């Protein structure tokens, strides 16, 4: 799937059941070898707090955003 990064660097999730991601999920961000794309996958430990996410350096949390961020 290809998505467009919106304002505030927001990445929209699909509006269908194909997405296995939910609000609050923790994702691991992997940069491709050619540095032209980022792969996001659900991280194995979903119990981390915000400080632990920041310390890891390659994690992010799925958060609800305003649809206007994608215009």
PDB file of N, CA, C and O in Angstrom:
ATOM      1  N   UNK A   1       0.834  -1.160   0.000  1.00  0.00           N
ATOM      2  CA  UNK A   1       0.000   0.000   0.000  1.00  0.00           C
ATOM      3  C   UNK A   1       0.889   1.237   0.000  1.00  0.00           C
ATOM      4  O   UNK A   1       1.904   1.278   0.695  1.00  0.00           O
ATOM      5  N   UNK A   2       0.513   2.222  -0.766  1.00  0.00           N
ATOM      6  CA  UNK A   2       1.234   3.484  -0.809  1.00  0.00           C
ATOM      7  C   UNK A   2       0.314   4.554  -0.237  1.00  0.00           C
ATOM      8  O   UNK A   2      -0.837   4.679  -0.653  1.00  0.00           O
ATOM      9  N   UNK A   3       0.824   5.321   0.715  1.00  0.00           N
ATOM     10  CA  UNK A   3       0.048   6.407   1.307  1.00  0.00           C
ATOM     11  C   UNK A   3       0.832   7.705   1.189  1.00  0.00           C
ATOM     12  O   UNK A   3       2.053   7.699   1.033  1.00  0.00           O
ATOM     13  N   UNK A   4       0.116   8.804   1.266  1.00  0.00           N
ATOM     14  CA  UNK A   4       0.739  10.122   1.204  1.00  0.00           C
ATOM     15  C   UNK A   4       0.843  10.686   2.604  1.00  0.00           C
ATOM     16  O   UNK A   4      -0.128  10.682   3.361  1.00  0.00           O
ATOM     17  N   UNK A   5       2.017  11.168   2.943  1.00  0.00           N
ATOM     18  CA  UNK A   5       2.224  11.789   4.245  1.00  0.00           C
ATOM     19  C   UNK A   5       1.567  13.165   4.218  1.00  0.00           C
ATOM     20  O   UNK A   5       1.795  13.956   3.303  1.00  0.00           O
ATOM     21  N   UNK A   6       0.749  13.440   5.233  1.00  0.00           N
ATOM     22  CA  UNK A   6       0.021  14.700   5.277  1.00  0.00           C
ATOM     23  C   UNK A   6       0.731  15.754   6.102  1.00  0.00           C
ATOM     24  O   UNK A   6       1.904  15.610   6.447  1.00  0.00           O
ATOM     25  N   UNK A   7       0.002  16.814   6.412  1.00  0.00           N
ATOM     26  CA  UNK A   7       0.536  17.872   7.265  1.00  0.00           C
ATOM     27  C   UNK A   7       0.943  17.268   8.605  1.00  0.00           C
ATOM     28  O   UNK A   7       0.381  16.256   9.023  1.00  0.00           O
ATOM     29  N   UNK A   8       1.888  17.863   9.262  1.00  0.00           N
ATOM     30  CA  UNK A   8       2.383  17.376  10.558  1.00  0.00           C
ATOM     31  C   UNK A   8       2.957  15.967  10.453  1.00  0.00           C
ATOM     32  O   UNK A   8       3.033  15.254  11.454  1.00  0.00           O
ATOM     33  N   UNK A   9       3.362  15.559   9.246  1.00  0.00           N
ATOM     34  CA  UNK A   9       3.946  14.241   8.984  1.00  0.00           C
ATOM     35  C   UNK A   9       3.004  13.098   9.334  1.00  0.00           C
ATOM     36  O   UNK A   9       3.458  12.013   9.699  1.00  0.00           O
ATOM     37  N   UNK A  10       1.699  13.327   9.229  1.00  0.00           N
ATOM     38  CA  UNK A  10       0.700  12.308   9.525  1.00  0.00           C
ATOM     39  C   UNK A  10       0.600  11.316   8.374  1.00  0.00           C
ATOM     40  O   UNK A  10       0.689  11.695   7.206  1.00  0.00           O
ATOM     41  N   UNK A  11       0.412  10.031   8.715  1.00  0.00           N
ATOM     42  CA  UNK A  11       0.238   8.972   7.723  1.00  0.00           C
ATOM     43  C   UNK A  11      -1.147   8.372   7.940  1.00  0.00           C
ATOM     44  O   UNK A  11      -1.390   7.764   8.982  1.00  0.00           O
ATOM     45  N   UNK A  12      -2.066   8.527   6.980  1.00  0.00           N
ATOM     46  CA  UNK A  12      -3.422   8.016   7.173  1.00  0.00           C
ATOM     47  C   UNK A  12      -3.479   6.492   7.083  1.00  0.00           C
ATOM     48  O   UNK A  12      -2.766   5.882   6.287  1.00  0.00           O
ATOM     49  N   UNK A  13      -4.326   5.890   7.902  1.00  0.00           N
ATOM     50  CA  UNK A  13      -4.577   4.450   7.824  1.00  0.00           C
ATOM     51  C   UNK A  13      -5.756   4.218   6.890  1.00  0.00           C
ATOM     52  O   UNK A  13      -6.625   5.082   6.767  1.00  0.00           O
ATOM     53  N   UNK A  14      -5.800   3.055   6.225  1.00  0.00           N
ATOM     54  CA  UNK A  14      -6.931   2.768   5.344  1.00  0.00           C
ATOM     55  C   UNK A  14      -8.233   2.681   6.141  1.00  0.00           C
ATOM     56  O   UNK A  14      -8.228   2.306   7.313  1.00  0.00           O
ATOM     57  N   UNK A  15      -9.344   3.031   5.495  1.00  0.00           N
ATOM     58  CA  UNK A  15     -10.657   3.010   6.140  1.00  0.00           C
ATOM     59  C   UNK A  15     -11.363   1.671   5.975  1.00  0.00           C
ATOM     60  O   UNK A  15     -12.591   1.617   6.031  1.00  0.00           O
ATOM     61  N   UNK A  16     -10.619   0.597   5.773  1.00  0.00           N
ATOM     62  CA  UNK A  16     -11.264  -0.696   5.552  1.00  0.00           C
ATOM     63  C   UNK A  16     -10.734  -1.734   6.538  1.00  0.00           C
ATOM     64  O   UNK A  16      -9.862  -1.439   7.355  1.00  0.00           O
ATOM     65  N   UNK A  17     -11.261  -2.930   6.453  1.00  0.00           N
ATOM     66  CA  UNK A  17     -10.875  -4.001   7.376  1.00  0.00           C
ATOM     67  C   UNK A  17      -9.560  -4.667   7.015  1.00  0.00           C
ATOM     68  O   UNK A  17      -9.111  -5.562   7.731  1.00  0.00           O
ATOM     69  N   UNK A  18      -8.922  -4.248   5.907  1.00  0.00           N
ATOM     70  CA  UNK A  18      -7.641  -4.837   5.528  1.00  0.00           C
ATOM     71  C   UNK A  18      -6.539  -4.438   6.506  1.00  0.00           C
ATOM     72  O   UNK A  18      -5.551  -5.156   6.662  1.00  0.00           O
ATOM     73  N   UNK A  19      -6.709  -3.310   7.152  1.00  0.00           N
ATOM     74  CA  UNK A  19      -5.708  -2.833   8.095  1.00  0.00           C
ATOM     75  C   UNK A  19      -5.851  -3.591   9.407  1.00  0.00           C
ATOM     76  O   UNK A  19      -6.946  -3.686   9.961  1.00  0.00           O
ATOM     77  N   UNK A  20      -4.755  -4.124   9.896  1.00  0.00           N
ATOM     78  CA  UNK A  20      -4.765  -4.823  11.171  1.00  0.00           C
ATOM     79  C   UNK A  20      -4.235  -3.914  12.280  1.00  0.00           C
ATOM     80  O   UNK A  20      -3.874  -4.381  13.360  1.00  0.00           O
ATOM     81  N   UNK A  21      -4.195  -2.618  12.000  1.00  0.00           N
ATOM     82  CA  UNK A  21      -3.713  -1.647  12.972  1.00  0.00           C
ATOM     83  C   UNK A  21      -4.885  -0.957  13.650  1.00  0.00           C
ATOM     84  O   UNK A  21      -5.927  -0.717  13.041  1.00  0.00           O
ATOM     85  N   UNK A  22      -4.691  -0.649  14.913  1.00  0.00           N
ATOM     86  CA  UNK A  22      -5.716   0.035  15.691  1.00  0.00           C
ATOM     87  C   UNK A  22      -5.106   1.240  16.388  1.00  0.00           C
ATOM     88  O   UNK A  22      -3.889   1.318  16.561  1.00  0.00           O
ATOM     89  N   UNK A  23      -5.955   2.177  16.787  1.00  0.00           N
ATOM     90  CA  UNK A  23      -5.493   3.323  17.554  1.00  0.00           C
ATOM     91  C   UNK A  23      -4.813   2.798  18.822  1.00  0.00           C
ATOM     92  O   UNK A  23      -5.354   1.935  19.512  1.00  0.00           O
ATOM     93  N   UNK A  24      -3.628   3.324  19.119  1.00  0.00           N
ATOM     94  CA  UNK A  24      -2.872   2.914  20.299  1.00  0.00           C
ATOM     95  C   UNK A  24      -1.807   1.869  20.026  1.00  0.00           C
ATOM     96  O   UNK A  24      -0.926   1.662  20.861  1.00  0.00           O
ATOM     97  N   UNK A  25      -1.865   1.200  18.872  1.00  0.00           N
ATOM     98  CA  UNK A  25      -0.852   0.189  18.547  1.00  0.00           C
ATOM     99  C   UNK A  25       0.533   0.827  18.438  1.00  0.00           C
ATOM    100  O   UNK A  25       0.667   1.980  18.029  1.00  0.00           O
ATOM    101  N   UNK A  26       1.547   0.068  18.807  1.00  0.00           N
ATOM    102  CA  UNK A  26       2.937   0.505  18.691  1.00  0.00           C
ATOM    103  C   UNK A  26       3.522  -0.110  17.427  1.00  0.00           C
ATOM    104  O   UNK A  26       3.410  -1.315  17.200  1.00  0.00           O
ATOM    105  N   UNK A  27       4.152   0.739  16.601  1.00  0.00           N
ATOM    106  CA  UNK A  27       4.721   0.298  15.329  1.00  0.00           C
ATOM    107  C   UNK A  27       6.227   0.479  15.313  1.00  0.00           C
ATOM    108  O   UNK A  27       6.759   1.450  15.851  1.00  0.00           O
ATOM    109  N   UNK A  28       6.911  -0.479  14.681  1.00  0.00           N
ATOM    110  CA  UNK A  28       8.344  -0.393  14.434  1.00  0.00           C
ATOM    111  C   UNK A  28       8.535   0.189  13.042  1.00  0.00           C
ATOM    112  O   UNK A  28       7.943  -0.296  12.078  1.00  0.00           O
ATOM    113  N   UNK A  29       9.358   1.222  12.932  1.00  0.00           N
ATOM    114  CA  UNK A  29       9.620   1.897  11.654  1.00  0.00           C
ATOM    115  C   UNK A  29      10.971   1.440  11.124  1.00  0.00           C
ATOM    116  O   UNK A  29      11.993   1.600  11.791  1.00  0.00           O
ATOM    117  N   UNK A  30      10.973   0.863   9.910  1.00  0.00           N
ATOM    118  CA  UNK A  30      12.212   0.391   9.287  1.00  0.00           C
ATOM    119  C   UNK A  30      12.441   1.143   7.987  1.00  0.00           C
ATOM    120  O   UNK A  30      11.565   1.171   7.122  1.00  0.00           O
ATOM    121  N   UNK A  31      13.606   1.751   7.841  1.00  0.00           N
ATOM    122  CA  UNK A  31      13.980   2.457   6.625  1.00  0.00           C
ATOM    123  C   UNK A  31      14.523   1.450   5.620  1.00  0.00           C
ATOM    124  O   UNK A  31      15.347   0.605   5.971  1.00  0.00           O
ATOM    125  N   UNK A  32      14.070   1.533   4.375  1.00  0.00           N
ATOM    126  CA  UNK A  32      14.555   0.612   3.346  1.00  0.00           C
ATOM    127  C   UNK A  32      16.028   0.878   3.052  1.00  0.00           C
ATOM    128  O   UNK A  32      16.553   1.945   3.373  1.00  0.00           O
ATOM    129  N   UNK A  33      16.687  -0.098   2.440  1.00  0.00           N
ATOM    130  CA  UNK A  33      18.117   0.037   2.135  1.00  0.00           C
ATOM    131  C   UNK A  33      18.409   1.237   1.251  1.00  0.00           C
ATOM    132  O   UNK A  33      19.422   1.913   1.430  1.00  0.00           O
ATOM    133  N   UNK A  34      17.515   1.504   0.286  1.00  0.00           N
ATOM    134  CA  UNK A  34      17.741   2.645  -0.609  1.00  0.00           C
ATOM    135  C   UNK A  34      17.240   3.963  -0.004  1.00  0.00           C
ATOM    136  O   UNK A  34      17.350   5.021  -0.624  1.00  0.00           O
ATOM    137  N   UNK A  35      16.695   3.885   1.202  1.00  0.00           N
ATOM    138  CA  UNK A  35      16.218   5.050   1.960  1.00  0.00           C
ATOM    139  C   UNK A  35      15.116   5.821   1.239  1.00  0.00           C
ATOM    140  O   UNK A  35      14.977   7.032   1.411  1.00  0.00           O
ATOM    141  N   UNK A  36      14.334   5.104   0.429  1.00  0.00           N
ATOM    142  CA  UNK A  36      13.249   5.748  -0.305  1.00  0.00           C
ATOM    143  C   UNK A  36      11.878   5.412   0.265  1.00  0.00           C
ATOM    144  O   UNK A  36      10.870   5.980  -0.156  1.00  0.00           O
ATOM    145  N   UNK A  37      11.840   4.487   1.225  1.00  0.00           N
ATOM    146  CA  UNK A  37      10.555   4.127   1.811  1.00  0.00           C
ATOM    147  C   UNK A  37      10.747   3.676   3.257  1.00  0.00           C
ATOM    148  O   UNK A  37      11.846   3.321   3.683  1.00  0.00           O
ATOM    149  N   UNK A  38       9.645   3.703   3.987  1.00  0.00           N
ATOM    150  CA  UNK A  38       9.629   3.266   5.385  1.00  0.00           C
ATOM    151  C   UNK A  38       8.613   2.144   5.508  1.00  0.00           C
ATOM    152  O   UNK A  38       7.480   2.266   5.041  1.00  0.00           O
ATOM    153  N   UNK A  39       9.019   1.060   6.134  1.00  0.00           N
ATOM    154  CA  UNK A  39       8.115  -0.054   6.400  1.00  0.00           C
ATOM    155  C   UNK A  39       7.672   0.052   7.852  1.00  0.00           C
ATOM    156  O   UNK A  39       8.494   0.242   8.748  1.00  0.00           O
ATOM    157  N   UNK A  40       6.367  -0.072   8.079  1.00  0.00           N
ATOM    158  CA  UNK A  40       5.815  -0.036   9.428  1.00  0.00           C
ATOM    159  C   UNK A  40       5.238  -1.404   9.745  1.00  0.00           C
ATOM    160  O   UNK A  40       4.460  -1.954   8.965  1.00  0.00           O
ATOM    161  N   UNK A  41       5.619  -1.952  10.887  1.00  0.00           N
ATOM    162  CA  UNK A  41       5.035  -3.225  11.308  1.00  0.00           C
ATOM    163  C   UNK A  41       4.713  -3.156  12.791  1.00  0.00           C
ATOM    164  O   UNK A  41       5.362  -2.444  13.557  1.00  0.00           O
ATOM    165  N   UNK A  42       3.697  -3.913  13.174  1.00  0.00           N
ATOM    166  CA  UNK A  42       3.278  -3.929  14.568  1.00  0.00           C
ATOM    167  C   UNK A  42       4.420  -4.472  15.418  1.00  0.00           C
ATOM    168  O   UNK A  42       4.951  -5.545  15.133  1.00  0.00           O
ATOM    169  N   UNK A  43       4.801  -3.736  16.460  1.00  0.00           N
ATOM    170  CA  UNK A  43       5.909  -4.117  17.329  1.00  0.00           C
ATOM    171  C   UNK A  43       5.468  -5.240  18.265  1.00  0.00           C
ATOM    172  O   UNK A  43       4.306  -5.301  18.667  1.00  0.00           O
ATOM    173  N   UNK A  44       6.390  -6.118  18.603  1.00  0.00           N
ATOM    174  CA  UNK A  44       6.058  -7.297  19.410  1.00  0.00           C
ATOM    175  C   UNK A  44       5.584  -6.949  20.821  1.00  0.00           C
ATOM    176  O   UNK A  44       4.720  -7.641  21.359  1.00  0.00           O
ATOM    177  N   UNK A  45       6.128  -5.897  21.431  1.00  0.00           N
ATOM    178  CA  UNK A  45       5.749  -5.513  22.794  1.00  0.00           C
ATOM    179  C   UNK A  45       4.817  -4.304  22.733  1.00  0.00           C
ATOM    180  O   UNK A  45       5.262  -3.182  22.490  1.00  0.00           O
ATOM    181  N   UNK A  46       3.549  -4.533  22.951  1.00  0.00           N
ATOM    182  CA  UNK A  46       2.543  -3.469  22.883  1.00  0.00           C
ATOM    183  C   UNK A  46       2.296  -2.808  24.237  1.00  0.00           C
ATOM    184  O   UNK A  46       1.329  -2.062  24.387  1.00  0.00           O
ATOM    185  N   UNK A  47       3.155  -3.070  25.228  1.00  0.00           N
ATOM    186  CA  UNK A  47       2.942  -2.551  26.582  1.00  0.00           C
ATOM    187  C   UNK A  47       3.847  -1.380  26.933  1.00  0.00           C
ATOM    188  O   UNK A  47       3.820  -0.912  28.072  1.00  0.00           O
ATOM    189  N   UNK A  48       4.645  -0.893  25.996  1.00  0.00           N
ATOM    190  CA  UNK A  48       5.596   0.174  26.295  1.00  0.00           C
ATOM    191  C   UNK A  48       4.892   1.505  26.542  1.00  0.00           C
ATOM    192  O   UNK A  48       3.858   1.802  25.945  1.00  0.00           O
ATOM    193  N   UNK A  49       5.486   2.308  27.447  1.00  0.00           N
ATOM    194  CA  UNK A  49       4.951   3.650  27.674  1.00  0.00           C
ATOM    195  C   UNK A  49       5.654   4.637  26.741  1.00  0.00           C
ATOM    196  O   UNK A  49       6.568   4.259  26.008  1.00  0.00           O
ATOM    197  N   UNK A  50       5.230   5.890  26.770  1.00  0.00           N
ATOM    198  CA  UNK A  50       5.771   6.890  25.843  1.00  0.00           C
ATOM    199  C   UNK A  50       7.271   7.101  26.019  1.00  0.00           C
ATOM    200  O   UNK A  50       7.977   7.311  25.032  1.00  0.00           O
ATOM    201  N   UNK A  51       7.772   7.050  27.242  1.00  0.00           N
ATOM    202  CA  UNK A  51       9.207   7.218  27.481  1.00  0.00           C
ATOM    203  C   UNK A  51      10.006   6.069  26.869  1.00  0.00           C
ATOM    204  O   UNK A  51      11.078   6.292  26.306  1.00  0.00           O
ATOM    205  N   UNK A  52       9.497   4.855  26.972  1.00  0.00           N
ATOM    206  CA  UNK A  52      10.167   3.694  26.395  1.00  0.00           C
ATOM    207  C   UNK A  52      10.153   3.753  24.868  1.00  0.00           C
ATOM    208  O   UNK A  52      11.130   3.370  24.223  1.00  0.00           O
ATOM    209  N   UNK A  53       9.059   4.228  24.292  1.00  0.00           N
ATOM    210  CA  UNK A  53       8.995   4.397  22.834  1.00  0.00           C
ATOM    211  C   UNK A  53      10.065   5.371  22.380  1.00  0.00           C
ATOM    212  O   UNK A  53      10.787   5.105  21.419  1.00  0.00           O
ATOM    213  N   UNK A  54      10.168   6.494  23.066  1.00  0.00           N
ATOM    214  CA  UNK A  54      11.153   7.522  22.706  1.00  0.00           C
ATOM    215  C   UNK A  54      12.576   6.991  22.851  1.00  0.00           C
ATOM    216  O   UNK A  54      13.422   7.254  21.996  1.00  0.00           O
ATOM    217  N   UNK A  55      12.850   6.249  23.922  1.00  0.00           N
ATOM    218  CA  UNK A  55      14.192   5.708  24.159  1.00  0.00           C
ATOM    219  C   UNK A  55      14.589   4.700  23.084  1.00  0.00           C
ATOM    220  O   UNK A  55      15.765   4.615  22.731  1.00  0.00           O
ATOM    221  N   UNK A  56      13.643   3.943  22.563  1.00  0.00           N
ATOM    222  CA  UNK A  56      13.942   2.945  21.529  1.00  0.00           C
ATOM    223  C   UNK A  56      14.442   3.623  20.262  1.00  0.00           C
ATOM    224  O   UNK A  56      15.411   3.171  19.652  1.00  0.00           O
ATOM    225  N   UNK A  57      13.782   4.704  19.867  1.00  0.00           N
ATOM    226  CA  UNK A  57      14.233   5.478  18.717  1.00  0.00           C
ATOM    227  C   UNK A  57      13.605   5.126  17.382  1.00  0.00           C
ATOM    228  O   UNK A  57      13.661   5.936  16.457  1.00  0.00           O
ATOM    229  N   UNK A  58      13.007   3.945  17.244  1.00  0.00           N
ATOM    230  CA  UNK A  58      12.422   3.560  15.954  1.00  0.00           C
ATOM    231  C   UNK A  58      10.968   3.115  16.108  1.00  0.00           C
ATOM    232  O   UNK A  58      10.442   2.386  15.266  1.00  0.00           O
ATOM    233  N   UNK A  59      10.328   3.556  17.185  1.00  0.00           N
ATOM    234  CA  UNK A  59       8.946   3.167  17.436  1.00  0.00           C
ATOM    235  C   UNK A  59       8.035   4.387  17.385  1.00  0.00           C
ATOM    236  O   UNK A  59       8.461   5.514  17.639  1.00  0.00           O
ATOM    237  N   UNK A  60       6.782   4.136  17.054  1.00  0.00           N
ATOM    238  CA  UNK A  60       5.763   5.183  17.075  1.00  0.00           C
ATOM    239  C   UNK A  60       4.445   4.549  17.486  1.00  0.00           C
ATOM    240  O   UNK A  60       4.281   3.331  17.416  1.00  0.00           O
ATOM    241  N   UNK A  61       3.510   5.382  17.913  1.00  0.00           N
ATOM    242  CA  UNK A  61       2.199   4.889  18.323  1.00  0.00           C
ATOM    243  C   UNK A  61       1.143   5.414  17.345  1.00  0.00           C
ATOM    244  O   UNK A  61       1.213   6.565  16.912  1.00  0.00           O
ATOM    245  N   UNK A  62       0.171   4.574  17.001  1.00  0.00           N
ATOM    246  CA  UNK A  62      -0.938   4.988  16.145  1.00  0.00           C
ATOM    247  C   UNK A  62      -1.861   5.881  16.978  1.00  0.00           C
ATOM    248  O   UNK A  62      -2.343   5.478  18.036  1.00  0.00           O
ATOM    249  N   UNK A  63      -2.100   7.101  16.483  1.00  0.00           N
ATOM    250  CA  UNK A  63      -2.945   8.058  17.194  1.00  0.00           C
ATOM    251  C   UNK A  63      -4.025   8.590  16.261  1.00  0.00           C
ATOM    252  O   UNK A  63      -3.807   8.698  15.055  1.00  0.00           O
ATOM    253  N   UNK A  64      -5.192   8.923  16.815  1.00  0.00           N
ATOM    254  CA  UNK A  64      -6.230   9.520  15.972  1.00  0.00           C
ATOM    255  C   UNK A  64      -5.819  10.936  15.585  1.00  0.00           C
ATOM    256  O   UNK A  64      -5.282  11.679  16.406  1.00  0.00           O
ATOM    257  N   UNK A  65      -6.073  11.300  14.345  1.00  0.00           N
ATOM    258  CA  UNK A  65      -5.724  12.632  13.865  1.00  0.00           C
ATOM    259  C   UNK A  65      -6.918  13.277  13.182  1.00  0.00           C
ATOM    260  O   UNK A  65      -7.882  12.602  12.820  1.00  0.00           O
ATOM    261  N   UNK A  66      -6.846  14.555  13.016  1.00  0.00           N
ATOM    262  CA  UNK A  66      -7.878  15.326  12.345  1.00  0.00           C
ATOM    263  C   UNK A  66      -7.800  15.075  10.838  1.00  0.00           C
ATOM    264  O   UNK A  66      -6.714  15.174  10.267  1.00  0.00           O
ATOM    265  N   UNK A  67      -8.922  14.750  10.172  1.00  0.00           N
ATOM    266  CA  UNK A  67      -8.894  14.528   8.715  1.00  0.00           C
ATOM    267  C   UNK A  67      -8.345  15.716   7.933  1.00  0.00           C
ATOM    268  O   UNK A  67      -7.828  15.540   6.829  1.00  0.00           O
ATOM    269  N   UNK A  68      -8.449  16.913   8.482  1.00  0.00           N
ATOM    270  CA  UNK A  68      -7.910  18.096   7.800  1.00  0.00           C
ATOM    271  C   UNK A  68      -6.391  18.035   7.664  1.00  0.00           C
ATOM    272  O   UNK A  68      -5.817  18.762   6.854  1.00  0.00           O
ATOM    273  N   UNK A  69      -5.734  17.179   8.445  1.00  0.00           N
ATOM    274  CA  UNK A  69      -4.277  17.033   8.354  1.00  0.00           C
ATOM    275  C   UNK A  69      -3.848  16.411   7.028  1.00  0.00           C
ATOM    276  O   UNK A  69      -2.661  16.429   6.703  1.00  0.00           O
ATOM    277  N   UNK A  70      -4.788  15.860   6.255  1.00  0.00           N
ATOM    278  CA  UNK A  70      -4.447  15.170   5.015  1.00  0.00           C
ATOM    279  C   UNK A  70      -4.816  15.964   3.775  1.00  0.00           C
ATOM    280  O   UNK A  70      -4.669  15.468   2.658  1.00  0.00           O
ATOM    281  N   UNK A  71      -5.290  17.180   3.951  1.00  0.00           N
ATOM    282  CA  UNK A  71      -5.702  18.006   2.806  1.00  0.00           C
ATOM    283  C   UNK A  71      -4.544  18.806   2.278  1.00  0.00           C
ATOM    284  O   UNK A  71      -4.700  19.558   1.317  1.00  0.00           O
TER     285      UNK A  71
END
